[in-house]
């Protein structure tokens, strides 16, 4: 067996060297002399139109198909010289439509590879329960169900759990979220990113959706015709500096808006000058807060300083709504949500401000539309600007969102961001 570790980059988990795949009868190879390094612990997304070779390349990595020429090196080992079954048992694999065995229970599906590896029954059972908990499915509820008894999103969660079952260092994911509805898809993407922060696997992810690639990928490989990679770079670089006209056309319009998906709200410093009042305050104190406010709405905070609702300046002294939490917060977003999510929340609620809270749900401040407009041009997540420039932009711009007709909206108060 060849040991390629001497020439591999120190942080490269997967290295493809001059890889070619040609099929008999075809004038051009599906993959032609491709070389690529995939760093350890990162998500690399292969994105491109149908027929460009991205799934073919994934199948080459775990030798579901054999290369015509070239080398595939995983963690310093040339896999073209390994036993294919041994190789595949060390790689997690999740695909569209999950590929679950319909005659096996959830637990039996997840346990497939650990049992092939000869794990003791107790270890297998504990691993199944650990993974079900990790993907948000209660073991006591779902362990003994069959795939047909699960929703599409639940099946996909089980598929991810099965891919992780033997704790592989490498995972291959071929459009795993492509066959489910948009709401479930977004929830699974967020859950997947949460899990990846903890496990730090090296993941090759195939999709045709550039928005999914930008959201999930540490790096993106944009595939062009003929199995060539038109650009391989960070999402920030692909969006801000496309390598050629083909990449720019594939990204499509709205690159500046897409960049908003790269900055998490937890990395943005919120403005703290929005008027608030404690929920324990009496009628007179609330009226005083409303009269002194320079916004159309005052935010009510409960005893734990969690946002509870909005009080409008048009409330009369004898209005019963003055003694409660007022108008409700229309929705909440987590700290892992992005500037794009904040902008979408504002547009959906006819608002120009969102309420920002920490992971504990306590109030941190607000983020206004003017701040987001400025951050579109100043944020640079790859250089850490998500913690610097966005903060400065939010501080400079927050004061301009003064609660006009749409802030947080006379009929639609702003949304909460957890």
VENRAPE-V702126 format. One line per field, one symbol per residue. burial: I if it has 16 or more other C-alpha atoms within 10 Angstrom, else O. A space follows every 10 residues. Layout:
burial->???
//
This chain:
burial->OOOIIOOIOO OIIIIIIOII IIOOOOOOII IIOIIIIIII IIIIIIIIIO OIIIIIIIII IIIOOOIOOI IIIIIIIIII OOOOOOIIII IIIIIOIIOI OOOOIIIIII IIIIIOOOOO OOOIIOIIII IIOIIOIOIO OIIOOIIOOO OIIIIIIIII IIIIIIIIII IIIIIIIIOI OOOOIOOIII OIIOOIOOOO IIIIIIIIII IIIIIIIIII IIIIIOIIII IIIIIIIIIO OIIOOIIIOI IOOOIOIIII IIIIIIIIII IIOIIIIIIO IOIOOIIOII OOIOIIIIII IIOOIIIIII IIIOOOOOOO OIIIIIIIIO OIIIIIIIII IIIOIIOOII IIIIIIIIOO IIIIIIIIII IIIIIIOIII IOOOIIIIII IIIIIOIIIO IIIOOIIIII OIIIIIII
//
